[in-house]
Amino acid sequence: MSRLLLNNSCGMQRAALMTSRAAVVAMPQQRSQQQQQCKIAPNVVIRRWKSFLHNNNSTQKLTTTTRTTATPRRSQAETLNARGSHSTFVAPSRCFSTTNRNQSEMAAKCLQLENINPNFITMEYAVRGPLVIRAGEIEKELEKGVKKPFDQVIRANIGDCHAMGQQPMTFLRQLLSLTFEPRLLDSSDYPSDVKERARAILNNCQGHSVGSYTDSAGLEVVRRQAADFIQKRDGGVASDWQNIYLTGGASPGIKSILQLIHCEVSGQQPGVMVPIPQYPLYSATIAEYGMRKVDYYLDEETGWSLSRTELQRAYDEAKKECNPRALVIINPGNPTGQVLTRDNIVEIIKFAHDNKLLLLADEVYQANVYDKNSKFYSFKRVMHEMGEPYASQELVSFLSVSKGFLGECGIRGGYMEVVNLCPKVKAMLTKSITAALCSTTAGQVAVSALVNPPQPGEPSYEVYEKEKNDTLSKLKERAELVHKTLSGFEGYSVNPVQGAMYVFPQIEIPPKAVEAAKAKGMAPDAFYAFELLETSGICIVPGSGFGQKPGTYHFRSTILPQTDKLKLMMEKFRVFHAEFMKKYK
């Protein structure tokens, strides 16, 4: 078995991830040793994994025996679970093939686990981890007629609106249709305002085709529309279209800025301050780039707010080991669903200015505010209203068509606005983006639909407003439903879902369940989530994938399932939790 797995690159990667965690945790915190971490991590990973295989070879036998239908082959997720791993990296099934491989052929590969970027081994992305892998396996089992205590998997793990039944906006899809098939411009089936917008986009494309490259920062007409949208949103605060970069969703924009600041200063590794709980894109990207994640904790007891005192604590502690360069803010919050008050935003801006930090404002959920006492304030607007010196604070903000009321996750459209960046630095950012040619034109058209919607008096306006308001009102209804239902569960503490698309409750896991999780080498919240999936078919994400205060347990669930399915999900959840508590009390 040892020889087979050592020659299996995908299996090695999965195993390496487990042991690399241990290597990093066990490593002393002295700065000199931290600087050597990337150099020694692969060797530590390989050496420890070989030792692991050697020690377990006598008790674990690899078998190719065909199983009967009544005893199905153990799944990947079950294999991980049995070995005591809750790693968020799971190799594809083909990597576990029992077919003998030519060892010399494998040894000849120029890329081996020990000579690839060790940051790839370290990085994790919780919302697509082993629970989601297992959910996919269960779906296939159900298709084959395998009996389960449920008849469907409810994927509440990721904010994929359309996958959960949300219908696309007519206006956006019509605009896409006309720009990708211009011959439809002669059809009477499309409103005149959509045709006018489609012609404006096509006239800005080389060859009047969205099949051509655009400027690296995106089509000028859409960037101008985005600047007008921002200016209107912020009550007249000026926005320069040349500060707008169209991106393939918010994620590539965020990653491009993190790449930009990836530079040692005075021999210190760059650090990025992120909220805990946080969206795993940040932790994954920071790990991938070999930077230092600086955790600051949101205050769950006050509705996931944050204080300058906590920001300063995190900053001061981090200064001993790295050079904090940026501060990430997610507003409305993911996974926490809070909406920051204006006073809180003022505190954050002052802190960033006083400590010379670049502000990264992740504002992709700005349209998703449900609480009547909450309101979205953009960081740019608040900075402007504060006046100098805060109006000159360096800021990058992000918006995406994946969230809000459009929910077009797969089209991959978004933008970032850079504010107060040094012109020379901005030129380097543009040069970097140029190397990637341009974002997808479908995404750019979708951004146009977001920032340049139908106006009163135009043919598409009434349908657009109806669909938009219907989507947001249903999300508000579900936010209230989820909060009310979960608040009634024994051992649950749930903050209201003020905005975004998620709930992040804290749960008290009985000591007996904690011990059962420990016996499997799993985090207690991961253990809870796996039992929920196997028992009820509901797929959520453990709070440990987002970060949480030590000694507390949470999970993230979306509020996206359609109302009927969400009610079913909540009832299944209620039954599961009652039985779980009874079993482990």
N, C-alpha and C positions, 0 to 999 in steps of 0.2 A: 504493500500500500504506500509506504513512504516513497519508494522509487517512482511509482506511478504519479503521485501527487506532485512530487518535485519536478516532474517533467510536464506538468500540466500548468501552463502559464496563468490561466484564469483562476484555477484553484489556488495557485500561489498568491495571486493578488489578493484574493479574499482573505486568505490566511495571514498575509503580510499586514493587512489592515488591522487585524486583531492584535498582532504582536507589536506593531508600530506604536499603537496607543500605549501599551504597557511600557515600551521603551521610552516614550516621551514623558510619561508620568513619572517613571522611576528616575529620570535624569535630574541631577542636581540643578539648582536654579542659578548658579554662578554665571555671569555674563560670558566668560571665555568659553565655557562649555556649550552655552546656547548657540554661540556663533559656529560651533562645529557640528551642530545637530544635523543639518542637511547633509553633511559629508559622511557621517557615520550611520545615519538611520538605516540605509539599505542593508549594510552588513549586519547590523543588529537584528533587523527583520529576518533576513535569511538564516542567520545562525540560530535564532530562537525558534524559528519555524521548523528547521531541521531537527532540533532537539525535541520539539513537541511531537513531531512525527515518529521519531525514534522511540520516545517513551510510550507512545500510544500504539505502536505497531503490534505489540504482543497481544493487545486486548481487542483491537478493531480489525476485522477481516473484511476485505473488499469482496463482494459477491456479485455474480452476474446471473444468479438464478432468476428465472422468470417467475413473477408472482401471479397468483390467481386474481380474478376480478374482485373477490371478496377481501383480499389482502393487497391493496394497491402499493406500488413502489413508493418508498419514502420520498417526500418532496424535498426540494432545496431548503425551504423554510423550516421544515421539521428536522432536517439534518443539522441546520444551524442551531436550532433550539436544543436538540439532544446533546450537542457538543458544548452547550453552555455559552453560545455567542449571541449577542444582539447587535452585531455589526450592521451598519446601514449599507454596506456593500455586499451584494450577492452576485456571484458569477452566473452567467447563463447556463442552462441545462447542459449544453453540448460540452462545457468544460469539465463535466463530471463523467464523461464517457469512459467505459472500462476497456475500450479498445487499446491494445498494446501499441505504443508509439516507438518509433526509432529514436533511441537516445542520442545517437550521434547527430541526427537531423535537428533535434531540439537544441543540442549544445551548440550547433552552428549558427543559431539565430543571433543576429547582431544586437537585437534588443532582448535583454534579460531583465528580470525583476530588479537585480542589483545594480543595473546601469541605466535605469530610467529615472526621471525626476521623482525624488522621494516624496515631494509634496502631493503627487497624484495618489500615493498610497495613503497619506494622512487625511486627505480631504473626505468629507462626508456630505450627503444631501438627504436629510431625514425624510422629507415628504415623498420620496420615491425609494424608500428603504425596504427591508425584508418583509414588513407587513404588507406592503403593496405587491411585492412579488408573490407572497402567499395568497393574497386576494385574487390575483390573476390565475393562480393554480386552481383555486377553489372554483372559480367561474368555469374553467375547463372541465373540472370534475363534474360540476352540475350539468354541463352540456352532455356529458357521457352517461348521465343517469345515476351517478353516485349519490346515494341517499345522505341528506344532510338535515339538520333540524330547521332549515330555512330553504327558500327556493330562489333567492337572489342575493348578490353581494351589493351592498350600498356603499359606494366609494365616497366617504366624507373626509378623505385625507387631503384633498388638493382643491384649490380654488378654480376649478374648470367649469365655468358656468354652463356652457352648451352641453357638455357631457352629462350634466345633471338635469337637462331638459329645458333650459332657458332658450327661447326662440330668438333668432337673429333679428336685428332691426331692419325693417324694409328699406329704409333710406340708404343705409350702408351697403346692403347687398345689391341694390339697384345701381349705386355708384360704381361698385366693383364690376358689375356686369357690363356697364356701358364703357368703362375704361379698358376692359380686357376684350371686349367684342364691339368695336366702334360702329360696326354696321347696324347695331341696335339703336343707334342714335336716330335712325329714320323711322323707328317703330313708334306707333301711337300708344303703346302700352306703358311708356315711361313718362313721368311728369316733366314739365319744361324746366323746373329748377334743378332737377337732377342732371338733365342733359346739359344745362349751362355749366354746372360744376365739372362735369366729365370733360367737356370741351376745354375748359380752362386748364385742367390737368394734362390732357393730351397735347395741348399747344405748348406746354412747358417741357414735354418729353422730346428727346432727340428722335427724329423720324416720326413724330406724333404717335409713338408706341411705348406702352409700359414695358415692352420687352427690351428696351434699351437701358444702358446704364444711366443713372442720374448723377448729379453732383454728389460728391462723397458725403456731404452733410445733408443731402436730400434735395428734393425739388424745391426751388425757390418759392413757387406759388404756395406750397403747403407750409413752408417755414414762415412765410408772411402771414398766412392764416393762423398759425399757431401763436405768433406774436400778438396778433389782434385779439385772439381768444384770451391770452394771459392778461393783456391790458384791460380788457373788459371785466375779467374775473376779479382783478385786483383794484377795481375802482378807479381806473385811469392811470395807474403807475406804468410808466413807459416800458415797453419791451422791444428790443432790437432783434429783428428777424435773423441777423447775422450771428446772434448768440444762441440760435436754436439749431440743434442737431437731431435729425430724424434717425431713429434706431430701431432695431428688430425686437421690439418690446423694451421694457425698462432695463432688463438684465444686461444686455450688451453695453448700454450707456453706463451703468453702475460699474461694470468691470473695466471699461475704458478709463474711468476716473481713478479707480484703484490702481490700475497699471501706471497711470501718470504719476502718482505720488509714491510709487515703489522705488524708494531711493534711501540709502543709508545717509544719515546726517551726523557728522561728528562721530562716526564709527558705530552709530546705534541703528538697530533695525527699526523700520517704520511701523508704527502702531495705528490701528483704526478702532475708535471707540464705537461699540455697538450696544444697543439695548438688550437686556436679558429680561424676558424672552425675546428672541430675535428671529427674523426670517432666515432660514439656513443658507440662502444664496450668499449672505455676507460671510458667514463662518467658512463655507466651502471655498469661496473665492480668495479670502484672506489666507487660508491654508494652501491653496493652489499656488499662490504667488509667494509663499514663504514669508509672509508678514506676521505681525503679532496682533491678535485680537484682544482688545481691551474691553472687558465687560463692565457695564454699569447697570445696576438693577432698577427696574421700574417698581414702584411701590404698589403692590397688589391691594393693600388695605385702603388706599385712597383712590381706587379706580384706575390703577396702573399709571398714575402720574409719575413725574420724576422731579427731583429736587437738585438745586445747584450743589448742595452739600454732597450728595451722592456722586454727581459728576466730578466734583473736585477730588473726592476720595479716590475714585477710580483713576483719575488723571495722575494724581500725585504718586500712587503706588506704581503705576505703569512707567513713570519717568525713571524709576530705578533700573528698569530692564530694557526699555525701548524708547523711541521718540514718537509720541502720539502726534499724528498729522491731520487726522480727519475725525469728525463726529457724525455718526449716522443717526438720523431721526426718521422713524416710520410713523406717519400721521395721515389718516387714521391708522391704528396699530394692527400689525400682523405679527403674532397670532392673537393679540390681546383684545382687539376690537375697541380700544379706547379712542377718544378724540381729545387732543390736547387743548387746553384753554389758552386764550391769548396771553394771559399772565405767565403761564408755563413757557410759552414760546419766547416771550421777552427774556425770561431767565436764561433759556438755552442760548439765545443769540448773544447775550452779554458774556456768558461763560466762554463761548467759542471765540468771541472777539478778544477777550482778556488773555486767553491762552493760545492765540494765533492758530486756530484750528479751521480747516476747511469744513464747511457745513454741507452735508449730503442729505437733502430733504427728499425722502421717498414718499411721494404724495399721490401714489397711484390709486388710492381709494377715496380721493377727495369728493367724489359724487356720492359715496356710500355713507351718508350720515343719517341715522334713524332717530336718535334721541332728540326730543323737542327742545331740550335745554342745552344741546351741543351745537356747535357751528364750526365749519372748517375755515381756518385762517392760513393762507399761504405764508411761508417763511419770508418770501420776497416782499410781500405787502407789509408785514409787521416790521421788517428791517427798515423799509422806506419810511414808515410812519414814526419810527423811533428817532429818525434823523441821524446826523453824524455824531460819533464816528461809526455807528452801527450800520448806517445805510451803505457803507463801503465794505461791509463784511463779504468775504469770498463765499459764494454759494453755488451749488449745482442742485437743481431740482429735477424730478423725474415724473413722467406721466405715461400711462400705457392704455391701449385699447382693450387689453385683456380683462380689465376690471371695470369699475364703474357700472354702467347700465348696458354697455355694448357686449362685454364678456367674450370678445373675439380672441381667445387665447392662441389658437393655432395660426392666425394670420400674421402674428408677430409684428406689431406696430407700436411705436412709442416715440417719445422725444425727451431730450434733456435741454434745459436752459442753463447756460453758464453765466454767472453774474459776478462782475468785479474781478475777473481773472486778469492777471498780468497779460498784456497783448502778446508778449513773446512766448509765454507759457501756452496761451490759447493757440498760437500758431503751431506749437509742437503737438498739441492735442489734435488739431486739424490734420497735421501731417500723419499722425498715427492712424487716424480714422481713414485717411486717404488710402492707406495700404490695404484696407478691407474693401475698397471700391465703393460700395454703397449698401444701404439696407434694402430689403426686398421692396419692390414697388407696390405689391399688394398691401404691405403694411403701411406704406406711405399714403396710399389712397384711403385706408381705414383711418389714419390719423386725420386726414382731411375731413372725413365724415364726422369725426369727433369734435374737431375745433371749428368747423364751419357748417353747423347744422342748419336746417331750414328755419327761416325767420317768419314771424307773423305775416300773413297775407300771401305767402308762397304756397303752391299746390300741395307740397309734402308736409306742411307744418302740422296740421291737425293729427294725421296718422303718427307722425314722429313723436309728438308730445304725448299722445295716448299710450304708445308703446313704451316710451321712456318712463312715464309716471306709473304705468302698470307694473313694470319690472321693479322699480324702486319700492313701490308700496308693498309688493309681495315679499321683497327682501326684509322690509321692516316688520311685516307680520311674522315672518319666520324667525327673525332675531328675537322678538318678544316670546314666541312659542318656545324656542330652545331655552332661553333664560328661565322662563317660568317653570318648565318641565324639570330641568336639571336642578334647579334650586330646591325642589322637593325631594331629592334623593338623599338618603342617609349618608352623612360624611362628606357632602359636597358643599363647596363655597364658590359661588358664581357671580362675577361682576356683570352688570348689564352690558349687552352688546350695543355700544353707542354708535359704532360704525364698522366699516370694512365688511368681511364676509365670514367671520370666524367667532367661535366661543372657545375660551381657554380656562375651563374650570379647574379648581384645586380639589383633589380627592384625598380622603384619609384612607389609606390602604391598611387593612388589619395586619398586626404583627405576624400572624400565621401565614398570610399571603406574601409578606415580605420575605419570610424564611423560605417559602416555596420558590419564590423568584431567585433568591440567593442560591438555592440548591441547583438551579438550572443555569446559574451564571448570568442572570438577566436583571436589568433594572426593574424595580417593582412596577413602574408605569408601563413598561414594555410588556411585562408579564400580563398585566391587566388588559392591555390592548390586544394581545394575541388571544387571550381567552374570550374576549368579546367577539373577535373575528371568527374564531372557530365555533363559537356557540350560536351567534346570531347573524353572522354575515356582514357585520358593520365594520368598516375599515376606517380607523382614526390614526392619529400620529401621537406617540408618547411625548410628553412634555420634555423629556430628556433630550429629544432631538432639536429643541429650540433653546434649551437652557432654562434653568429654574433655580431658585434659592435652594441650597443644600437642605435636605430633610423634608422637602415638599415634593408633591407629585401632582402632575397635571396631564392633560391631553388637549390636543387641538382638534376640533371638528368644524367643518364648514356648515353654513346655514343654507347651502345651495340646493339640496334636494327639493323638488317640487313639494308643495304643501302637503298633499296626500301622502307622498312617500316619506316626508319628514315626520308626519304624525305616526306613521307605521314605525319608522326608525326610533322615535322617542319611546314608543310602547315596548319595542324589542329591547331597547336600552334599559328601560325600567325593570323589566322582568329579569334581564341578565344581572343587573346590579344587585337586585334583591337576593338572587340565588348566590351570587358571588360573596356577598356579605354573610349570608347564612353558612356557606361552605367554609369560609376562612375565619369566622369570628372565634 
